[in-house]
Amino acid sequence: MGKITDIVPQKKDQKRVNVFIDQKFAFGISAGLRFEKKLEVERKVTEKQKQDLIRADQVERLLNKAFRFLSYRPRSEKELRDHLLRKGKLKEVKSEPEKNQYEISVTEVIRRLKKLGQVDDRAFASWWVEQRTRFKPRGKNLLKSELASKGVGRETIDELVDFNKEDQTQQAMAAAAKKIASYKKLDDKAYRIKLGQFLVRRGFSWEVAKKAVDTLVDKR
């Protein structure tokens, strides 16, 4: 057990303080956490209390990073976890206990955010499909691949990416609309090939791509 001998604001961040125990620097925490935990000079602190404070501060900082990351657009749980691990430069942590503790803190942050409804893979996947369909139409194959890469479960993906051929054809035509102008000087054969290849790259099946291309060729 030690005694807090000084608490001073950090020079680079006045919202954080450095805590000294027995005349030696012990740890840094946010000013808010300092007042929440009622840390004052002369207070005695056990080693366990010290470690609990350090962990609480770590979770608080990670929460702030998470809220900033979520402010731009919805995120999947995998996206958020990967971001926090990358931001924390986990690879640079040499101590295995510190690494394990950091990962525990990240998990705690995600648990809190899920409880608040800020992280929900199904809601994220629904938003992603809607945005892609409205602004960047693509086929089921590519959509499913994108969602899988973001850690969304297969069952959720299959439920949300369940378009019939008519829907896919309409989306293929919408995707092709932005390309038509650049192909307008091509003859019908080259037009078909170029447009078909573009739609397949966008994740549409050959069957859907052909139907969309046939319709667009007829409208030339």
C-alpha positions in Angstrom: 0.0 0.0 0.0 1.2 3.5 -0.8 0.0 7.1 -0.2 -0.8 9.7 -2.9 1.6 12.5 -2.5 0.7 14.6 -5.5 -1.8 15.0 -8.3 -0.9 17.3 -11.1 -2.4 18.2 -14.5 -0.6 16.8 -17.5 1.2 19.4 -19.6 0.0 18.1 -23.0 -3.6 17.4 -21.9 -5.2 19.4 -19.1 -8.1 16.9 -19.0 -5.7 14.3 -17.6 -3.7 14.2 -14.4 -0.6 12.4 -13.2 -0.8 10.7 -9.9 2.3 10.3 -7.7 2.4 7.7 -4.9 5.2 8.0 -2.3 6.8 10.8 -4.3 7.0 8.7 -7.5 5.0 8.8 -10.6 2.4 6.0 -10.5 0.0 6.5 -13.4 -2.0 8.9 -15.4 -5.8 9.1 -15.6 -8.5 11.4 -16.8 -9.5 14.3 -14.5 -13.1 13.0 -14.6 -12.1 9.6 -13.4 -9.9 11.1 -10.7 -12.9 13.0 -9.2 -15.3 10.0 -9.7 -12.9 7.8 -7.7 -12.3 10.7 -5.2 -8.6 10.6 -5.4 -6.9 13.1 -3.2 -3.4 13.8 -1.8 -2.8 11.7 1.4 -5.2 9.0 0.4 -3.8 5.5 0.7 -4.0 3.2 -2.4 -3.4 -0.5 -2.5 -1.8 -2.2 -5.5 -5.1 -3.7 -6.6 -6.8 -0.3 -6.4 -4.0 1.2 -8.5 -4.4 -1.5 -11.2 -8.2 -1.1 -11.1 -7.8 2.6 -11.8 -5.4 2.0 -14.6 -7.8 -0.4 -16.2 -10.8 1.9 -15.7 -8.8 4.7 -17.4 -7.9 2.4 -20.3 -11.6 1.5 -20.9 -12.5 5.1 -20.7 -10.0 6.1 -23.3 -11.0 3.2 -25.6 -14.7 4.3 -25.2 -13.8 7.7 -26.4 -11.9 6.3 -29.4 -14.9 4.0 -30.2 -17.4 6.9 -30.0 -15.3 8.9 -32.5 -15.0 5.9 -34.8 -18.8 5.3 -34.6 -19.6 9.0 -35.3 -18.8 8.7 -39.0 -21.0 5.7 -39.8 -22.4 2.5 -38.3 -19.7 -0.2 -37.7 -19.8 -3.9 -37.3 -18.4 -5.5 -34.1 -15.3 -6.8 -36.1 -14.6 -3.3 -37.6 -14.7 -1.7 -34.2 -12.6 -4.4 -32.5 -10.0 -4.2 -35.3 -9.9 -0.4 -35.1 -9.4 -0.4 -31.3 -6.7 -3.0 -31.5 -4.9 -1.1 -34.3 -5.3 2.3 -32.6 -3.9 0.9 -29.4 -0.8 -0.4 -31.4 -1.2 -3.7 -29.7 1.7 -5.2 -31.7 4.0 -2.8 -29.9 3.0 -4.1 -26.5 5.8 -6.5 -25.5 4.4 -7.7 -22.1 1.9 -10.5 -22.5 -0.1 -9.5 -19.4 -0.4 -6.0 -20.8 -1.5 -7.3 -24.1 -4.1 -9.6 -22.5 -5.4 -6.7 -20.4 -5.7 -4.5 -23.4 -7.7 -7.1 -25.2 -9.9 -7.5 -22.2 -10.5 -3.7 -22.1 -11.5 -3.8 -25.8 -14.0 -6.5 -25.1 -15.4 -4.6 -22.2 -15.9 -1.5 -24.4 -17.7 -3.5 -27.0 -19.9 -5.1 -24.4 -20.9 -1.7 -23.1 -21.6 -0.4 -26.6 -23.7 -3.4 -27.5 -25.7 -2.9 -24.3 -26.3 0.7 -25.4 -27.3 -0.4 -28.9 -24.3 1.3 -30.5 -22.9 -1.9 -31.9 -25.4 -4.3 -33.6 -24.2 -6.4 -36.5 -27.7 -7.0 -37.8 -28.5 -3.3 -37.8 -25.2 -2.6 -39.4 -25.7 -5.2 -42.1 -29.2 -3.8 -42.8 -27.7 -0.3 -43.1 -24.9 -1.5 -45.4 -27.3 -3.3 -47.8 -29.5 -0.3 -47.9 -26.6 2.1 -48.7 -25.2 -0.1 -51.3 -28.5 -0.7 -53.0 -29.3 3.0 -53.1 -26.0 4.5 -53.9 -23.6 1.8 -55.2 -25.7 -1.1 -56.5 -23.9 -4.4 -56.7 -24.8 -8.1 -56.9 -25.5 -10.5 -54.1 -22.1 -12.2 -54.4 -20.2 -9.0 -53.8 -22.6 -7.8 -51.1 -22.3 -11.1 -49.2 -18.5 -11.0 -49.5 -18.3 -7.4 -48.2 -20.5 -8.3 -45.2 -18.6 -11.5 -44.4 -15.3 -9.5 -44.5 -16.8 -7.2 -41.8 -17.6 -10.2 -39.5 -21.3 -10.4 -40.1 -22.7 -13.9 -39.5 -23.7 -16.0 -42.4 -27.3 -16.4 -41.2 -27.7 -12.6 -41.0 -26.2 -12.2 -44.4 -28.4 -14.8 -46.0 -31.5 -13.2 -44.4 -30.7 -9.6 -45.6 -29.2 -10.3 -49.0 -32.2 -12.1 -50.3 -32.9 -10.4 -53.7 -35.0 -12.1 -56.4 -33.8 -12.0 -60.0 -36.0 -9.1 -60.9 -34.6 -7.0 -58.0 -31.1 -8.0 -59.1 -31.7 -7.0 -62.7 -33.0 -3.6 -61.7 -30.0 -3.1 -59.5 -27.7 -4.2 -62.3 -29.3 -1.7 -64.6 -28.8 1.0 -62.0 -25.2 0.0 -61.6 -24.7 0.1 -65.3 -26.3 3.5 -65.7 -23.1 5.3 -64.6 -21.0 3.4 -67.1 -23.2 3.7 -70.2 -21.8 7.1 -71.1 -18.3 5.9 -71.3 -19.3 3.0 -73.6 -21.6 5.0 -76.0 -19.1 5.0 -78.8 -18.7 1.2 -78.8 -20.5 -1.0 -81.3 -23.1 -3.4 -79.8 -20.8 -6.4 -79.5 -18.1 -4.4 -77.6 -20.8 -2.7 -75.6 -22.2 -6.0 -74.5 -18.8 -7.4 -73.5 -17.7 -4.3 -71.6 -20.9 -3.8 -69.8 -21.3 -7.5 -69.0 -17.8 -7.7 -67.5 -18.4 -4.6 -65.4 -21.6 -6.0 -63.9 -20.0 -9.4 -63.2 -17.2 -7.5 -61.4 -19.9 -5.8 -59.4 -21.0 -9.2 -58.1 -23.9 -9.9 -60.4 -24.4 -13.3 -61.9 -23.8 -13.8 -65.6 -27.5 -14.5 -66.0 -28.5 -11.2 -64.3 -25.8 -9.3 -66.1 -26.9 -10.7 -69.5 -30.6 -9.8 -68.9 -29.6 -6.3 -67.9 -27.3 -5.8 -70.8 -29.9 -7.1 -73.3 -32.4 -4.6 -72.0 -29.9 -1.8 -72.2 -28.8 -2.7 -75.7 -32.4 -2.6 -76.8 -32.7 0.9 -75.5 -29.6 2.3 -77.2 
